[in-house]
Amino acid sequence: MVNLQSAHSLPTPAPDSPIARRRPYHFSTQCATVENPSQKDQYGSSSVPIYQTATFKGMNGEYDYSRSGNPTRSHLEHHLAKISSAQHAFAVSSGMAALDVIIRLLKPGDEVIAGDDLYGGTNRLLAYVKDHGGIIVHHVDTTNPAAVYPYINPEKTAMVLLESPTNPLLKIVDLATIARNVHERAPNAVIVVDNTMMSPYLQRPLEHDADIVYDSGTKYLSGHHDLMAGVITCNRDDLSKRIAFTINASGNALTPFDSFLLLRGIKTLAIRMDRQQLSAIRVAQYLEKLGFKVHYPGLSNHRQRDVHEKLANGAGAVLSFETGDKDLSSRIVGSTRLWGISVSFGAVNSLISMPCIMSHASIDAKTREARGLPEDLIRLCVGIEDPTDLIDDLEHAMVEAGAITLLEDGGYTVNRQGGMKRALQKLESAASKVASDSEAHPWFVSAPGKVILFGEHAVVHGVTAVAASVDLRCYGLVHPRNDGKVSIHLPDIEHFSHTWDVMNLPWDSVTVVRRGHHHGPSLDQKLVEAIISRSLPESLKSEGSRARAATIAFLYLYMTLADDTAKPACDFTARSVQPIGAGLGSSASYSTCLATALLLIHQRITVPPLPVPTRPADLKLGDVSHSHVSHQGRRAIPPTTAEEVNRWAFIGEKVLHGNPSGVDNAAAVFGGAIAFTRDGFGRKPGMVQLQGFKSVKFLLTDSKVGRNTKLLVEGVAKKKHQEPEVVGEILDSIQNISEEAQRALSDPELPRSTLTSALCSLIQENHAHLVALGVSHPALESIRSTTAAPEYGLSTKLTGAGGGGCAVTLVPDNFPESSLKSLTETLVQKGYVPYITSVGGSGLGILAPYLPESDHSPFTPPETPSPDGSSDGSGDELQSLRETFATRSRDVLAEWATQRGKWLYV
């Protein structure tokens, strides 16, 4: 830290005579001239030496440890204070480190007023201190001083954080007016300004009543992007002492070598920025001439240009522009050659970026939209290259991206459409594109349910659960339509069906996930709310309907997957063989079918072609024979496809349930058996596929007793709180059961009889612990006693949350079919619904290569089918497949689906 009151700035030489008086040096001269009268180099070095040392010898010297002070850094800080109109200057390890030091001036309960168009890292740090430090942050439009005043609290407002021009929309904040008014209303508030976009060359906020100014030295001050640095300047002694203490205590002061590099870069700051600004205005004028909306305070039409010119000596070298089309922006950015695609700015080399997916991606899409940050925005950071070359490279990128067309006479035509007009044209063309798409065809998919074999309830408390797929499947059929509409049919859920016009869906509320990108961890609540308020029919307005949740998930995935060039008109019909809401993962299998069908209809995933069939050798052609080994479709779907489906199935589950563990959809996609452990309990979290596990026959019995999963989970948590030692021992025992089960199921050399015997014992043991936790039900105990009767002798346990739902019974390979038939009849007589199925079989299935040719054409089903599924005679429908699928009895649905053709599985 340097104090200019004790270490004088470079003096202007005394006059040579009373007549010829010298003028003060200009800024560029001060930048290039590094001189600290209090630290003369003993050898007269013309460049400040690098004191590359951690410690200094001796006692009571000026320096003892480089964390606290270093001569190279002292020279730098003296120089920074001189060019910033500051009494105190500090150099730290990065711009964000500088802001972190400043934020540490706050205490819990303090209030901060900040702009709503800030650098993404600033937003991230403010959000962190808001959530974890008890700091209250108000984001307001600081470009309007009147908008700031309602948030000023004389007692609580501790800091006002400003940035001008803002990044990346280049809006202007009247620093002087806000500083003056805040100091009048809240004298103890500190005015902090991020001056990175301007640098001290163009703007010195301390001259406009700011209390603290910080810069990312990585940008213009360095100018070469070869170091990371942050700079803090101020004039108040009390603030400088607190800042110096924090830097020394936290140890984030700038290193000697980086101090040397930054000092060297500052020498050319003025000459670099002069060139960069001249080029920036030419680039801005070129883009404005093309008709783009350009944000740059150097343009005459910038609405806050007058305010900016009162504060700054230039417009800077960063500008941004909007194309009206995010995909077009992406193509332009990707087509440049001279402009480097990168975050940051201020270097001698020109850079191009899309802030919403790069520097500001940490701000969620909903917040970006609320703050008016366009997704299609392109930011240009102009370097020192020849402006003619920069514009030429942009022009070539525009041509390659399809934004403009060059004419033979040297002119051009602009191909872009603006705003709402372009959006409407895309929507209007989407239906016609689908109708003419020769590749549009139906897709038939399926996904298994799941059963928790071991670890129910205990998994909530960190115990490993073992889940497996259940071959009671959900089926989905997605079929193209030829009328620009999208529809859903759920015959097994309230016989619900509905149709929407594609163009009438709330597209203004969606943030599409582009190809090659993943959905974020949180749902887009704006889209969810728009679907609920604007797209749900009246019959689904009230909560509690399963069809409501399934429909929201359908529309959410359909819209999020759609791109700007094609929104496929289609019908999605779902059927389920498994009991719905019985704890067998019906929602996860639905989400998997839905995700797979929509990924296919949007052409986001592909299905591998059928393998080459067995053929004999053709000796005449010199061809050798080929042998095809059939796996009945198993492992035909590649892992990359399965992983993409699983990601989107999980999003579907989030729409349906809010906060799923992910184990249900993983079992539905990958099949087999999975061990799952939650994070936060000391064990390694995550999911592990149990390799080598072969399917086992199970009897699943639906008790037809409803259950409240939330209350059951809360009951176990309450019991744990009241009896921690008792419940702790139970949880430890269930963990041991899960580990034993994992070893047994993963051991390919374990004899089948030994495996089933071990599983029977573990099932009985696990159920006993669940009874002790209080989550069983008389109906489940009745099923268990029935299956354990001497004539059957089978092992049964509850599955899922318990309190009703289903029970699972292991059926050994040698169990007589006659006995199994007798048992199922007995269960039916007692009012239960038994299902004989396999556990641990294949996962996601896709009928491939395609459906029969007669079913390829797009069709237009009636908007409200009759109860028997017959047509009302409208349109040119192709009813054979969808109608048969929608009306087939659940008892024969699985067999009918199997007979449709060759299925491919994960």
N, C-alpha and C positions, 0 to 999 in steps of 0.2 A: 504494500500500500504506500502511496506517495501523497504527501501533503504539499501543495504548491505554495503554501504560506511559508514553509520552511525550506523548500527546495525551489528556488525561483525558476520561472520559465525562461526560455531563450530570450535574452534582452535584445532590443533593437539598439544597435550601436549609437553612442552619443554623437551629437552633431559635430561635424568637422569645423564648422564656423557658425557664428550667430545667424548667417544668412541661409546657407544650404542645409536645411534640417532634413533628416531622414524620415521617411514614412514607415508605419508598421509593416512588417512583412505580410504577404498574402498567405492564404491557407496552404496553397501548394508548396510554397517555400518552407513553411513550418513543418509540413509533412515530411519533406525530404531532408530536413536539417534536424538531426538528433543531437541534442546538447543538454547536458545536465551539469550546471556549474558546480554542484556539490559533490559530484562523482566523476572527477577528471580521471582518465585512464593514465596510469603511471608511465606507459610507453607511448602515449599519444596515438593510440590506435584510431583509425578513421571509421572503423566499424566496432560496434559494441561487442566485447568479448563474451563468449559463452562460459559462464561459471558452472560447469557441469560437475557439481559436487553436492553431496547431501549435507555435509557438515563443514564447519569452519573452526580452525584452531584458535586457542586463546580464550581469555576471559574478558567479559565486559566489552566485547567488540560490538560493532553495529549488527553483525550477522553471526548466528551460531548454528542454525539448522534451516535448510532450504524450504521446509514446509512453512516456516514463519517468515522467511525473507531471503532473497537472493539478489545479488547485484544486477544480473541480467534482467530479472523481472522488475526491479526498481527502475531501471532505465526505461523499460517499456511503460510502466505505470505513469512515470513522469511525463512521457511523451503523450500518452492517452489523455491525461488530465489537461495538458496544454492545448490539444486540438479540440477538446470537448467543452471548453469554457468551464472547467471543473476545478475545485480545490482538492478533490480526492479521487483517486482511480484505483481500481483493483482488477487483476487479471486472473481468471479461473479457467477450469478445464473445458468448459463448453458454454454455449448460450443457455442451455437448460440448467446447467450448474449455477449460472448467475441468477436465474429466476428462483431456483431452489434456495439459494442464500437469502434472497430478498423475501421470499415467502416465510422464512423462518423468523421474520420480524413479528409475525402474527401470533396470536394465542387463541385458544378455544373460546368461541363466542364472538370473535371479531367478525365483522362483515366486510366483504370485498365487492366492489362494483367493477365489473369487467365488460369489455366489448363482446358483441355476439359474432364477430368475424375475426377471430384470432387464429394464430398458428395452431395446428393440431396438437403439438406437444404442450403448448400452454394450456389448452383445454384439458388435456389428459392430467396434468399436474394439479390444476384447480379442482378437477373432479375427485382426485385422490384425497386432497386435504379436506375437501368438503365431506367425503364419506368417512375418513379416518381421523381427521384432526379437529372436528368440531367447528370448522370455519364455514360461515354462511356466504355463498357466492351468488351474486345477482348478475346475470348476463343481460345487458341492455344494448340498445342501438346508440352507441356513444357518438355516432355521427350527428346526432341531434342532441345538443346540450340540454334541452328542456326535458328529454327523456331520462336524463341522469338524476335530475333534482328530486323526484319523488322517492328515490332510494337512499338519499343521503340522510343518515341518522347522526346527529351531533355527538351522541355518546358511543355509538357502536361502529360507525363506519371507520375502519382503520386503514383502508387502502383503496385506491382507485387505479386500476390497471388499464392503460391505454396503449393503442398501437396505431400509428398513422404514417403512411397509408396502411390500410389493413391488408392482410394477406389471406386469400389471394384476390379479393374483389377490388382492391385499390380504392377503397372508400376513405374519405378524409375526416379526421377528427380534429375539431378546433381545440387543440391542446391548451392554448392560453386562456380561452374563455372558461373551459371546464376547470382548469387548475385554479383560476381566480375564484370562481363560485364555490368550489368545494372547500377551499381554504377559508372562505367567509362563513360557510354553514357548518363545517366540521374542522376546526382548526388543528386537531390532532391527526387528521387523516394524511396519509402519505400518498403523493401522486407519483406513480411509477409509469415510465414510458419505455416500451420496446422500440428502439430506434434502428433496428437491424435493416429495415427496408431502405433507409436513407443514408445511414452512416453519419459520422460527425461532419463530413464534408458538405452535405446538403442540408442537414437539420441538426440543431443543437437544442434539445428540449429544455435543458437547464436554463436557457435564456428566456424561456416562456413559462417560468414558475414551476416546472417539474421539480420534485424532490430527489428522485432517483432515476437514472437512465441506464438501461442495459442494452448491449448489442451482442449478437453472436459474432465473435471475431472470426469464425470460420468463413463468413460470407465476404462482404466487401473489404473489411479491414485487412484480411489476409490476401484475398483476391486470387488464390491459386488452388484452393481446396486440398491443400497438403497438410493441414493441421486442424485440430479442434481447439476452440478457445472461446471464452466468454469475457465480457468487459462490463464492469459496473462503475458508474461515476456519480458523484453527488457533491454538494457544497456544504451540507450540514455536518458539523463535527460530531453531534450525538449519533447520527445515523452511521457515519463512517466508523465509529468505534465499535458499534454493534456488528456491522458487516465484517470488519477486520477480525473480530473475535470468532465469528462463525466460520470464516474461511480458515483461520488457523486451527480451530478445534476440529473441523470436519476434514481438513487436509485436502481440499480440492483446488489449491492454488496452481497456477500454470507452471509447467516444468521449465527449466532454464532453456532447453533447446527449442521448445515451442515458443517461448518468449522471444528468442532470437529470430525465429522465422516470422512471427507476427510483426515484430518491429521492422523487419526487412520489407514485409508486404505493405505496411502503412506508408512507407516512403513513396510508393507509386500510386497511392489511393486516388489523388486528385486527377492525375493524368489518365488513369484507367476509367474512372467514372465519367470524365468528360467524353471519352470515346464511346463508352457504353450508352450514355444518354443520347448522343447524336444518332447512334444506330437504332436505339429503341423507338424514337419518335418516327423514324422512317418506316420501321416495321409496323408500328401502330397505324400509321396513315395508310399503308398498303392493305392491311386487314380491314380497316374501316371502308376503304374504297371497294372492297369485295362485298361489302354489305354485312359483315359480321358485327355483332355487338361487342365493342372493344372497351375494356376498362383500363384507362391510363390517364393520370392527371395532367399529362403533357398535351392532351388533345383539347382543342378549343371548346368542344361541347361537353367536357366533363363538368357535371353540375356543381362540383365543389372546388373547381380550379382556383377560384378567387381566395378561398380559405387556405388552400395549400400554399399559394404563392406568398401569403403573409407569414407562413411558418418556415418555408423551405426555400433553398436556392436552386432547386431543380426538381425534375419529375422522377428521377431515378431510372433504373434500367429493368424493372420488372413490369410486365403487363399481362393481361389475361383477356381471353375472348370466348364467346359462346357461339357454337355452331347450330344449336337447336336439335342436335342428334348425337347421343352418346356414342353410338357405333361409328358415326362419321368422325367424331373427335378421336376415337381410338385408332381409326385407320390413318388419320392425318399424323398423329403422334408416331405411329409405327412406321410411317413411310418416310420420315425425315432421315437424313444422313449426316448433315453437318451439325444439326442440333442433337445434343446428347440427351437421351431419355434418363432423367435422374431427378431426385428430390434436391432441395437446397437451391441456392442462387448466389450471385456475387462473384463468381469466378471469371477468369479471362475467357473461358470457353462458354459458349451459349448452351443453354439447357431447355428442355421442353418436358412438360409433365401434365398429368391429369390429377389435380389435387384430391378429388373425391376418392380415388383409388390408390393414391400414393401418400402425399404429405398429410392429408386430412382424413385418411381412412379410419383413424382411431375414433373419429366422431361418428356416431351411428347415423344411419341414413335418415331417420326420422328427424333428428336434431339438425342435420345439414339442411334438410328441406325447410324446417321451421325458420332457420336463419337465412334462407334465400341463397344457399350455395348450390348452383346448378351442377348436376351430375355430368353435363357435357362440357364443363369449363376446361379450357386449356390454358396453362400458365407458361409464359415465355420469359426466360431470364437471359437477357442479351449480354453477350460477351464483347470482346474487342476485335472479332473478325471483321472483315470488310462487309459492310451492310448489304452491298449488292449480292455477295455470295449467300448471305443469310436469307435474303428475300427470294433469291433464285431457288434455294433448297426448299423453302416453304412452298413455293409455287409448284415445284415438282411433286412435293408431298400432296398438295391439294389435288393435282391432276390424278396421281396414282390412287388417291382415296375416293375419287369421284366427285369432289366438291366443285371443281371447275373443269371446263374443256377449253383447250387452247385452239385458236382459229388460225387458218393459214396466213391471214394478214397480220399476225402478231397479237391480235386481240384475244379475248376470252369470253366465254359465257359462264355464268354462275349457275350451278345445278342444284343448289341447296334451296330448301323451303324453310320458312321460319315458323317457330312456335306452334300454335294450335292448328294452323292449316296443314303443316306437315304431319302432325299427329293424326288428324282426321284422315288424311290420304292413306296413311299406313293402315289404319283400322279398316277403311273401305276396301283396300286391296287384299287384306288378309283372307277373307272368305273366298274370293275368286282364285287366289293362289292355291288354297287347299283343294278347291273343286277341280283344278287343272293339274294337280300334282299326281303324276303317274305312279309315284311310289307309295301313295296313301293306300293302306290296307288294314284289315282288322288284326288285332293282336289278342291272343287268349293267354292269360297268365294265371298262376296259382301260387299260394304260399301256405305253409303249414302253421298250425297253432303251436303253442308251447306249454310245457308243464314244468313246474318246479319240482324236481325230484327230491332235493334236499336243501334245507336252509331257509325255508319260508320264515318271514318275520325276522329271523335272526340276521338276515342280510341287511336290514335297516340299521342294525347296530354293528356293522362291520364284519359279520361272519360271511364266509364265502358260500354263495348259493350255486347249486348245480342245476342247470336247466337243460331241457332237451326239446327238440321239435316233436310235434305230434302230427301224425298223418291224417288229421281231420282238417281239411283245407278250406281256405277261402279262395274263390275264383273270381277273376275279373276279365271282362271283355270290353275292349275299347274299339269302337268302330267309327270310321270317318263319316261325316255328314256332308251333304252337298248344298246346304242352305244357309251357311254362315251362323249356325247356332251350336250351342254346347248343352249337353243334357246329362242327367244322372238318373239311374234307376236302381232302387234298393228293394227288391221284392221281399227280402227277409227282415227288413227294418221298417215296420209300419207301412209297407207297400208304397214307400215314398218314391215319387218321380217328379222331376221339374226340368224345364227348358229355359235357357237364357239366350238372348241375342248377344253374340260375341262382342259387338261394338258397344253394348250397353253395360258391360261389366265395368267396375270402377278402376280403369287403367290409370287414372291420374294419381292413384294412391299406391301403385305397385313399384317396387324397386326390383327389376328383373335380375336374376343371378345369371350372368353370362356363361357361355360355354367355357369350360376349363376353370371356372371359379366355384367356390363352395359357399353354401348358405352360412351366414354367421351363427353364433351360438344362441342368439335371441330371435324370437319371432318378430316380424314386422307388425307391430301392434296397430299402426295406421291402416295397413291393409286388412287386418282382421276386423277392425272396427268398421271399415268401409264395406266389407262383405256383409257383416251383420246388419248394418243400418240401411244398405242400399240394394243388396242382392238377394237376401233371404226372403222367401215367400212368407206370407202372413202366418201360415201353418207352423212355421219354425221360429217365429219371433220369440216365443217364451222358451226359457232354458229347461233342460231336463230331458229333451228328446235326443235319442241316439242318432236319429236321422239328421238332426241339426248339426251335431258335431261332425258327422261323416261328410255332410255337404260343405261345411266350412273348410274342412281339410281338402276336399276335392277342388274347390275354387281357389284356395290358397296355393296349392301345388301347381294347378293348371296355369294360373296367372304368373307365378314366380318363375316358371320354366319357359314361358312364352318369350319370344324375342320380337324385335320391332318389324321384322319382315314377314313373319308368318305366325298367325295365331290359329292353329288348326281347329276347325269345326269338328266336333266328335261327340259320340255318346259313350258314356261309361256305365256299365252294368256290373254289379257285384252280387255274388251269392256266397253263402257259407254253409258248409256241412257241419261245422262245429257249433255247439251251443254258444249263443252270444251272451256275454256278461257272466260267464260261469267260471272265470279265472283261467281260461285256457288260451289266452292271448289272442282273442278274436280281433281286437282293435289293431294289434301289431300285424296280424296277417292281412287285415284290410289295408293298412297303411302300406304294406309291402306290395300288395297287388296294385294299389293306386299309384304308388311311385313308379313301379315298373311299367305299367300301362302308359302313364303320361310321359315318362322318359322315352319310350318307344315311339309314341305318336308325335312327340316333339323332335324325334330323331336325335336325341342326346346320347343314346346307347345303341349298339348294334348287336345282332345275334350272329354267332359264327355260322358259316355254311355247313351243310351236312358233310361228313367226312367222305373221302373217296371210298366207294364200295369195293368189296372183294372182286377181283377179276383174274382170269387165267392169263397166262403168258401168251403173247402173240409172237410166235417165232418168226413169222414172215416180216414183221416190222422190227424185230429185235427187241421187243418189249418184254420185260420181266413181269411176273405176276405180282399181285398185291393182295395182302390179307388184311381185312378190316376186323378188329376185335371190338365186339359190341359191349358197351357198358350200360345198356338200357338208358342212355341219356345222362347218366351220372357224370358230374364234373365237366359237363360240356360248356357251361357258362363260365367264362374266364373270371378270375378273382377281381380284376379291375372293374368289370361290369357289376359284380356282386357288391363291391365296396361302394360304388356310386349309388346303387339302389339303396344300400343300407343307410347311407347318409340322408337320402331324401325320405326314406321310410321313418327315420328318427324324427325328421321335421314334421311328418304327418302325425306321429305319436305325440309330439309336443302340442300340436293343434288340438288333438283329442284329449290329452291328459294334463298338459301344462309342464310337468317336470318328470318325464319318464327316466328310468335307469338306463335304458338302451339294451337291456338283456333280452326283452321280448322280441324286438324287431331283429336283433342279431340272430336269434334262434330261427325266426321266420325266414331270414335271408340265407343264412349259411347252413341251416339244418344241423344234424348231429347233436352233440352235447357241448355245453359251454359252462365254464366256471367263471363266476362273476363276483368281484369284490369291490365294495364302495370305497371311495377315497375318504381319508380323514380318520382312520381308526388304527393306524400303525402297521397295517398289512399292505403289501404291494397292491395297488388298485388296478382295475381293468378287467378285460375279458380274455379268456384263454380257450381256444378251441381244443377239445379233448380228442386228439388224434387216435385213430385206431378203434373208436367206439362203433360198434355195430348195433343196428336197431334191435329192440326188444319188444315183445308183444305185451301190451297193457290193456286192461279194462278200465275205461274212464266212466264214472257214474255221476251223472248230474243229479244232485239232491233236489233241484228245483226250489231250493230255499235261497231267497235273496240275502245279500250281505252288505254291510257298510264297511268297506275296506278302511276308510279313514278312522272310524271309531275303533276298529279292531287294532289298528296300528297304534293309536293313542292309548288303548288299554294296556298293551304290552309295555309301552314307554312309561306309563304310570306305575305299573307293577315293578319295573326296573328301578324307578326312583324310590319306591317304598321298600323294596326288598333287593337291594343291589347285589348282595352276596349270593342269594339264591338264584336270581336271574343270571348273574354273571357266570355261575357254575353251569347253568343250562346252556348258555350261549357258547361257552367253551366246549361243552359236550357236542353240540351241533357242529361246531367247527371241526372237531375230530371226525365226525361222521362224514362231513363234506370232503375232507382230505382222504379218508379211506375210500369213499366213492370215486373220487377222481383217479386214484391209483388203480382201482379195479376196472373202471371203464376205459382207461387209457392203455391197459396191458393187453396187447394182442395175443400173447401166449397163454393167458389165463384160460383154462378150460371153461367152456360155456356153462356147464353145470355148476362149477365153482362160482362163476360170476353171478348167476341167478340166485344161488344160495346166499351169497354174501349180500346181494342187494335186498333180498327178503329180510334178512336180519337187520340191516341198516334202516329199512323202511319202518319196521316195527319200533326200533329204538328212536328214530326221529319223531314218529307220531306221538310216542309217549312224552317226549319233551314238549311238543306243541300243546298237548293236553294240559301239561303243567303250566304252560303260559296262558292258558284260558282261552284258546282260540278255536277249539273244536265246537261241535254242535250235535245235539241228539240225532239228527238225521245222518250226519257223517258217522257217528258211532254205530248207528243201525246198519249202515252199509258195511262198515268194517266187521261187525259181528256176523253179518250174513256171509261175507266172503271167507271168513275164518272158520265157518262151521266145519265139523269133521269131514263131511262129504266133499269139501272143497279144499280147506287148509291153505288158503292164500293170504298173502300179506298185503294190507291196505293202509294208506295214510291219506290225510287231507292234503290238498295242494292249494297254492295261492294264499289268499288272506285267511281262508278258513271261515268259520261262522256260517257255513252254507257253501254254495258253489259245488265243486267237484271233489270226488275222492279218486285216487289212482290205485289200481291193483295190479301187481306184477303177475303175469301169466307165464309160467315156465314153458319151455319148448315142448315138453312131453305131457302137458296137461291135456286130458282127453277132450275132444271136441264136444262129445255128448255132455260132459260135465259143464263145459263152458256154456252150452246152450241152456242147460237146466238152470245155471246160475243167473244168466241174463233174464230168463223168464221169471225167476223168483224176484229179482230186483224190479222188474216191470210191475209185477203184481203188488209190490209194496209202494208203487207210485214214483219210482225213480226211472231215469232214462240212461241206460247203459250204452256205451260205444266200445266196440272192439277195434283196436287200432294198434299201430306200431309207434314206438317212441324212438327218436334218434335217427330217423330216415333223412331223405333228401330235403333240401331247402327250397328256395325259389325255383319255380318251374315256368318255362315259356314254351308254348306249342310252336314247333318249328319244322321245316323252314318257314312255311306260311300256311294259312288256311286254304281250303279248296278254292279253286279259281272262281267258282260261282258266288263266293262270298266276298270277293275283293272290292266290289263297287261301293262307293259311298252311298248311304241311304238316309232317308228322312223318316224316322219313326213318328207315330202320332204323339202329340204333346202330352196327352193323358191316355195311356193305354187302358183298355177295358180290363176288368178283373181277370178274365181268362186269357189275356194277352193277345187277343185277336186284334186285327187292324180296324181302324175306322174308315179305311178306304182312301185316305188322303196320301198324296205324294206318290213316289215311285219306289216304295220301300222294298228292301230285300230282307224279308222277315225270317227266313228259315233258321238261321243260326241264332240271332239274338232272341227271337221269340221262344225258340225251343229252350235256350239257356235260361231265360227268365222264368219259364213256367215249369221246367222239369222238377219233379219231386226231389226233395233233399235226400230221400232214401237212396235214389239211384243216380244222383248228380255226379258223384265221384266216378262211378263206373262209366257214365256217359261221357264225361270229360276225358277219361283215359282213352276211350275209343276214338277220339277226334283225330288222332294222328300221333306223330312222334314228339314226345316231350323232352326238352333239354332242361337239366337241373344244375344247380350249383354243387 
